[in-house]
Amino acid sequence: MQNVPEEWREGQDEKRGERDVKAWDGEMLFQRRGASGDSKQDMRERGNGEMKGERKENGETGNKEMEVTDKESLMMELTRLVQKTVKDSSWWERRGVDCSILAGAFLCLPPAFLLLGSCQILWFSAGMLLMGVAHAVITIKGTHLASHGALSESQAWGEFWAVFFIEICGSFTARAGVQAHIKMHHAHTNVIGLGDSSTWKVPSLSRSVYLFIAPLAVPIITPLVALGQLKEHSLAQAMRTILMVTLGLYSQYWLLINVSGFQSPLSTLICMLVCRAMFSLPYIHVNIFQHIGLPMFSPTRRPKRIYQMTHGVLNLPRNPLLDWTFGHSLINCHVEHHLFPFLSDNMCLKVKPIVSKYLKEKELPYQEDSYLSRLRHFFLKYQELMVFAPPITELVGVQ
């Protein structure tokens, strides 16, 4: 995971970063409380720094006054449209659909373990496939929703689900995961050195190895990286993370031996690796396809939020397999997710027509491309996109 550069912690850049985190907290309040009809939403949203206005000089009096421009009101206008849809949606639409998908994934695990004990190659393969899909749903869709607090309106339950999905199921540290994803990637999307997805770059690898071979090692690399993050944790947090990660890994190992009937540790570990690596390739691809190669911004001169997200985020088309395993917010609703990051996958899908129509009406980018097109693009321009530093994009007039 990516750490904050030292230069960001000093001077005016640090102040900008603190304002972004506060703005992010205001956005979280909207997302978590908007559905309950909080009457102070407009006040909260104005307090998060999204509508700051610009000082305009009065030609007649020479006095400066605050004026909210049309460009600055775009995010507020879109927020009100989305907020209305959220308020009018049932609990089932806001959280129930995604919670049911996750519950279904857990219910698939018992038959998967039983099928893996079969001597018939067909049934064994079915068990391997079922466990791989279930594991992807739990560790990708589940951890992503949990990191955003999208599984519960309760903060206490939100923290519980974050530890459960990220540490026990995902073999990573919840604190570092939330820090890197929420406070860095989302708060500083495509900002050079902060949220520019450079954590996924490995310049020493060739394009073929990086795109098609290295991702298979993600299940091994993830807990190792988690151990490296523990030095920044308190002793209690570090011990909890070690305990939770060990519990998750050993539980699967124990069940494969005692339920599936695996006879040797080696075969058990190989089975665990295959199941956990089954969706590693598209997982890495999705993480780079939707940001790298799009406009990048300077930490000191970034555009306003709605411009930053519409220029720096891309949607992939609907894909039944990836929609179910990764979630809509990571696939075909990624633009919506970055604009409103605490919405669930199903709610991102519901507000997608509203967001796309609004952005097109306002002549803002709504970027979409196919999976194969992006794969071809990255394969042909690997050196430019994944090895060399990306150029900074200046959006004149909206910085």
TACOR-V61116 format. One record per backbone hydrogen bond with DSSP energy under -0.5 kcal/mol. CO is the residue of the C=O (numbers start at 1). NH is the residue of the N-H. Records with the same first field share a line. If there is no record, write none. Layout:
# TACOR-V61116
CO->NH ; NH
This chain:
# TACOR-V61116
5->8 ; 9
6->9
7->10
10->13 ; 14
11->14 ; 15
12->16
13->17
14->18
15->19
16->20
17->21
18->22
19->23
20->24
21->25
22->26
23->27
24->28
25->29
26->30
27->31
28->32
29->33
30->34
33->36 ; 38
34->37
38->41
40->44
41->45
42->46
43->47
44->48
45->48 ; 50
46->49
50->52
54->67
56->65
57->59
58->62
63->58
65->56
67->54 ; 69
69->73
70->74
71->74
73->77
74->78
75->79
76->80
77->81
78->82
79->83
80->84
81->85
82->86
83->87
84->88
86->89
90->94
91->95 ; 96
92->97
95->99
96->100
97->101
98->102
99->103
100->104
101->105
102->106
103->107
104->108
105->109
106->109 ; 110
107->111
108->112
109->113
110->114
111->115
112->116
114->117
115->118
120->124
121->125
122->126
123->127
124->128
125->129
126->130
127->131
128->132
129->133
130->134
131->135
132->136
133->137
134->138
135->139
136->140 ; 141
137->142
138->143
140->144
141->145
142->146
143->147
144->148
145->150
146->149
149->152
154->158
155->159
156->160
157->161
158->162
159->163
160->164
161->165
162->166 ; 167
163->167 ; 168
164->169
165->170
166->172
167->171
173->177
174->178
175->179
176->180
177->181
178->182 ; 183
179->184
180->185
181->186
182->187
184->188
186->189
188->191 ; 195
190->192 ; 297
191->194 ; 195 ; 196
195->190
197->200
198->201
202->205
206->210
207->211
208->212
209->213 ; 214
213->216
214->217
215->218
217->220 ; 221
218->222
219->223
220->224
221->225
222->226
223->227
224->228
225->229
226->230
227->230
228->231
229->232
230->233
234->238
235->239
236->240
237->241
238->242
239->243
240->244
241->245
242->246
243->247
244->248
245->249
246->250
247->251
248->252
249->253
250->254
251->255
252->256
253->257
254->258
255->259 ; 260
256->262
264->268
265->269
266->270
267->271
268->272
269->273
270->274
271->275
272->276
273->277
274->278
275->278
277->280
279->283
280->284
281->285
282->286
283->287
284->288
285->288 ; 289
286->290
288->291 ; 292
290->314
291->294
296->393
297->192
301->298
304->307 ; 308
305->309
306->310
307->311
308->312
309->313
311->295
315->369
319->323
320->324
321->325
322->326 ; 327
325->141
327->330 ; 331
328->331 ; 333
331->316 ; 334
333->337
334->338
335->339
336->340
340->343
344->348
345->349
346->350
347->351
348->352
351->355
352->356
353->357
354->358
355->359
356->360
357->361
358->362
359->364
360->363
367->315
370->374
371->375
372->376
373->377
374->378
375->379
376->380
377->381
379->382
381->385
382->386 ; 387
383->387 ; 388
391->296
393->395
394->396
395->398 ; 399
398->304
